[in-house]
Amino acid sequence: MVFRRMSLWALVLPVALVLAGCGSGEPAAGAGKEVTVFAAASLTGAFTELGKVFEAAHPGTSVRFNFGSSATLAQQIVQGAPADVFAAASPATMKTVTDASLAGSPATFVRNKLQIAVPADDPAHIGGLKDLTDPKVKVALCAEQVPCGAAAAKALDAAGLQVRPVTLEQDVKATLTKVELGEVDAALVYKTDVIASAGKVRGIAFPEADQAVNDYPIAAIAKAPAGDAARRFVDLVLSQQGKDVLTKAGFEAP
């Protein structure tokens, strides 16, 4: 009889402990977490897709994005904005964060190249970079302090050309929108943004773009609120699955 009582308790006790744990109000490990990713505007499409992949692989964890100019995002992080991951469109903007000791060693995960974006019907008949110097051609550029603007300045310098833009935008998406709305005849944007426009604009390659390629670094923020989940998101971006998504979007391997 004693033996049977001991066997019964051996069965009941683990079940009781499990039930007590379920009723304690404590969430399961990793459940209910949110990973906040600050990312360059040009990463919008690819990272949105990777966010869905990450959420599917980590039930109970959501990914929230803040897309925009890398320069602006870097300043927001330095000023205390709650971010877990930063993916920048240039090493210079990442350096703003690492110099403040707010992130560990970043990893370069993709590269991006400029193209001339024109409306699908190309009313100004743009054939190359030199055509943008025509004062009759309305051109949009990114502001030079943001990565797409710095790349445009480098490409124009390499070609020995000067362009007088009618507008300077704060990120590449805003610059591309000027072309999509027909407000300008052309803009210098990333190849990936031309692809993401799904036919709204046409991209024109030019040789000087090879001298103004942008490397994209990514890093988990030091003391990130999401902790391990932030590092797992970085791992996804660096994985083969991440590379496949980014390559499909037009990015190049570093």
Buried (B, 14 or more C-beta within 10 A) or exposed (E): EEEEEEEEEEEEEEEEEEEEEEEEEEEEEBEEBEBBBBBBBBBBBBBBBBBEBBBEEBEEBBBBBBBBBBBBBBBBBEEEBBBBBBBBBBBBBBBBBBEEEBBEEBBBBBEBBBBBBBBEEBEBEBEEBEBBBBEEBBBBBBBBBBBBBBBBBBBBEBBEBEBEBEBBBBBBBBBBBBBBEEBBBBBBBBBBBBBBBEEBBBBBEBEBBEEBBBBBBBBBBEEBBBBEBBBBBBEBBBBEEBBEBBEEBBBBEE
